[in-house]
Amino acid sequence: MDLDDAARKQLESLGGFIRERRKQAQYSLRDLADRANVSNPYLSQIERGLHTPSVRVLKAIAAALNVSAESLLVQAGLLEASDDGEQGPSVEDAIRADALLSEDQKAAMLAVYRSYVARNTAEDD
């Protein structure tokens, strides 16, 4: 596989990740485009792997989808994955993206999750 093929596959992977997250959030293409302040055709090209978005656009899309900008930057190949080998969305990203939870419920779940992680990390030391 040459560099162009690898870059194309990376863009397609990024686009698929964004599309999947958009569908999980139950947003139409237009909804996400409005929330991220980009045009519908531009977002469609990103989702189909036809356009390389800027870091600014990736951050706007991440914010609109309630996912970490880091997860999109990893998908885009602009950041390396974490050393823990974690693949896919983090637990925190999943909680933030869950459309069935209210913002207060998400905050509570994130607080509980973080407290467990902090306790387990302290026990490992």
C-alpha positions, 0 to 999 in steps of 0.5 A: 500500500502506498502513501496515497492509499494509506492517506485515503484509508485514513480519511475514509476511517475518519469519515466513517467514525464521524458518520457513526457518531453523528448517527448515534447522536441522532443528528442529520447531516444538516444538524451536525453541519449547523452545530459545527458551523460548516456547510452540508456539502463540506461535512458530506465530503468529510464523511465520505473521505473526500476532504481533509478537514482542518484541526479547527473543523475537527475540533468543531465537529468533536464539540458538536458530537460531544466527543473528545477532540483527541479521539477525532485527531487520532482517527484523522492520523494527526495524533498517536493513539494512547499508550494503553492500546485503547481503541474506539471511543472512550467511556467518557466519550460514550457517556457524553454521546448518549442521547438517552441521558440528560446533561445532569445524568451525564455529569453524574455518571462522569463524576462516578466513573472518574472517581472509580478510575482515580481510586483504581489508579491510586491502588495500582501505585 
